[in-house]
């Protein structure tokens, strides 16, 4: 098992990012979905933990069939998805990925992520007291403005070096911004990757960490670049946006899913444990094909660049 800690600073407060995180995940999932493929939300419900208190449990299925490499499509079921489970006790969250039982023939693989958010520039030491840490682990600071991301994910409008927020006046971010920017917060992420196949373990675990690093950078860049869309939303408003966007995404994918609940009323608790395994990852110097966005396919009109509450309600009224 390879364990690394990533620290990603943002020119936001942790209270602001609580809203921004929910908005960004919902919008990004909708953008990357289409009929038969994408992120289906199965559960989104309150969850009570004896240690961390009240929080939110989500279960998602990331449908990937057509995006798998040809060698994988030849041996996987027609309906293939990764299950992602997350427990959000903000400012502390747990995320775990596992493959469905339909794909149990795949090699044993697991990802487990613990996250803590604090209002500082990433200078808190020993923030995690976890049995996942076996001895020393590498700590990496990720710079949302100046660290490179894969070219295919680059969007000039989402580049913090050029973006300036009309609502908050924050940005563009200059060299050394982490030392002098106020407000500032940090996402501390302890990521454990396990691939228990002799002879391939080290190479695969290192490769997966590279993919995770890119995903973290892209997500945090978008959260800042979209700040004018979610800034000023209350938790009630962003939860409503989250629910309506998730329902629109499930409809777009074309799958029949259970009704999504985001109410504050207590629901049956979810199992608080990290699943043991998830799909294997092809070996190459690039991200796996199924993680890459389509290169030439135009985006469908049903997956708008900005999906807002007014737009959702207008569409519902027209129907």
N, C-alpha and C positions, 0 to 999 in steps of 0.2 A: 504494500500500500504506500502510495506517495502522497504526502501531506504538504500543502503550501498555504501560506496566509497572504491574501491580497488586501491592500489598503487603497481605496479609491476615494479621493477627496472631491467635494462638490461645493460650488459657491452658493450653498443653501443652508438652511437650518434643518435639523432632524425633523422638526415638526412640519416644515414645508415639504420635505421629501416623503413624508408619510403619505401625503396626497399624491405627489408627483410619481411615486413608485407605482401606485395602483393604476393611475391614469396611463402611464407609459406602457406597462405590461399589457393592459387591455387593448390599447390602440395598436401596439406592435403586433400582437397576436392576430388581430383582425386584418391588418395589412398583409400578413404573410399567409393568409388562409384563402382557400378556393374550394370548389366542389370536390368532395372526397378527400381533401388534404388540408392539414392545418391543425390548429389547437382547439380541441373540443373540451369544454368545461363540464365535468361530470358532477362535481360537488363544489359548493362555496357556502360554507355555513359556520356559525360560531362554534368555538371549541374551548373548553375549560381545561386548563392544566394545573395540577396541584402545586407546581413549582412556579411557573411563569404567569399563572392567572388567566384571565379571559383573552381570547385571541380568535383567529379565523383559520379554518382548515379549508384548503382547496385541493381538489384532485382533477388533473387534466390528462387528456390523452392526446399525444402528438402523433397524428396520422402521417405516415411517411412512405406508403407503399411505392408510389411512382418515383420517389426521389432516391430510392435505394440504388446502389450500384448494381449492374447487371448480374454479377456473381451472387449478390445477396438475394435479388428477386427470384433467382432460380431455385432457392432453397427455403424461402420464407412463405408463409401463408399469404393469400391475396389481401386479406385485411391484417395490416401490421401497424402497431402503434407502441409508443413508449408511454408508460404511466409515470407522471410526475406528481408527487405529493408534497405539500408545503404546509407548515404550521407557522402562522404569523402572529407573534406576541410582541409586536413592535414596541420598542426598538430592538427586539431579538427575534430572529426567524430561523427555521430549519427547513431545508429542502432536500428531498431524496428522489432519485430516479430509479425505476426498475422496469424490466421488460414484462409484458403480460405473460400469463401462463401458456398462452397459445404459442409462444416463441421460446419455450423452455429448453430447446435444443441448442440455443446459442451459448457461447462460452460465458462463464461467470464473470460479471462485470458490475460495478456499483460506483455511484457518485453520492457523496454525502456532504452537504454544505451547511455550516453554521454562520450566521451573520449577526453582527452587532453594529448599531449606529450610534455615533457620539458627536457632539459639537466640539470638534477639535481638528487639528491638521494632520491627524494620523500618528500622533506621538504617544499614544497609550501603549505601554508594554504589558505583555502577559495578560491581554484582555480576555483570552479564552482559557478556561480551566476545564479541559476536556480530556476524556480517556481516549479520544481519537488521536491525540498527540503522543507519538512514541519517540521521546527524545527531542533533539533540536529539529526545527523545521525552517524552511526558507520563507523569508518575508519579502514581498515585492510591492513597491509602490507603483500604482498605475496612474499615469497622467492623462486625463481625458482630453487635454488640448494638444499635447506634444508627443504622445506615444503613437506609433503607427498602427493602423488597422488594415486588414486586407483591402486592396483597392476596390474590389467588387462591392464592398459595404460602404464605401465613402460617399457622403452626400455633402456638398458644399454648404447647404443651408443648415446642416447639423454640425458644422465645424466650430468648436468653441473659440478658435483663434479669430474667427470673423463674426460670430453671432453676437448680437447685442439685444438684450431684452428691453422691449418698449415699456413693459409694466414695472419691472424691478430696477432697470438701469444697470444691470450687471452684464459684464462682458463688453468687448471681447477679452479673452484671457491672454495675458502676456507671459513671457518667460519668468519663472519664479513666482507665479501667481499664488501658489499654495502658501508661501511665507507671508504674504501681505494682504490677501483678500479677506474681507469680512462681509457677511458672515461666511463661515466655512464649517463643513461637517465631513465626516469620514465613514465610509462603509468598510468595516473590517469583516473579511470573509475567510473562514477556515475551510479549505476544500480538500476532501479526502477522496482519492481515486484508487480503486482496486481492480486489478485484472489478473485473476489467478490462473494464468496459463504459463507454464514453465517455458523459458526461452524467449517469450514475448513480453513478459510483464513490464520490465523497465521501459522499453521502447514505447509501448502502447500508453502506459500511464503518463509519460512525459508528453506524448503527442496530445492526449486528451486535455492535459493542463494548458497546453498552448491554445487549443480551441476554446476552453473556458475563459482564458485570459481575453481573447478577442471578443467573446460574447459579453463579458463584463464591461469592457471599454465601450462597445457599441451601445449597450443599454443605458449606461450612465451619461454618455454624450447626448443621447436622445432625450433623456429626462431633463437635461438642462436646456437643450435646443427647443423643447416644446413647453418651456415654463410659462410662456404667455398664454398657452391654451388651458393650463390647469391652475395657474396662480389665482387665488381667491376662492377656489372651490372649497366648500365645507366637506367634512367626512361623509355626511349624508348625501351630498350631491355627487361626490366621486364614487360612492358605493352604488348610487343609482346609475351613473354612467357605466360603471363596471358591469352591472347586471344587464343593462340594455345592450351594451356592446357584446358581451359574452353570448347573449341570446341571438343577436344578429350574426355572430361568428358561427355558432352552431348551425343556424339556418343556412348560412353560406356554404358550409362544409357539406350540408345535405344529409346529416345524420340525425337520427331520433335520439335525443338525450333527455335525461330526467330534468324536471323543472329546477332552475337554479335559484337557491335561496340565499339572500344576503341580509336577512333580518337580524335583529339583535336579540331575538328570543332564543333561549337555549335549545340546542339541538343535540341529538345523540352524539356522543364523543367519538372521535376517530382514533384509530390505533396510533399511539405515539411511538413509532419505531421506524427505523430506516429500512426500506426494502433491500434485499440482498444483491440484486443483480439487474443489469440493463443490457441493451444490445451491444455487441462488439463494434469497434470502430475500424474501418479499413486503414491500412498503413500507407501513408504517402506524406509528402511535404506540404500538402494543401489540406484544407478542411474537407471532410467527407462530402461526397456529392449531395447526400440528402440534407446536409446542413447549409448548402449554398443556395442562394436565391436564384430563381430562373434568370438567365442572362438576356433572353430576347423576348420573352412573353410579355405583352402589354398587360398592365394591371387592369382588372375588371372594374367596371364602374361601381359594383357593389362593395368594393373594398377601397373607400375613399382615403385620401391622404390624411384628412382630419375628420374624425367622426365625433361630432359634438352632440350634447343632449338635445338642443333645439332641432338639429337635423334628424335625429332618431325619432323625435316626437312628431315632426312634420311628416316623415315617411309613414309612421304608424297611422296618422290621421288620414292620409291619402288612401291607405288600404281599407 
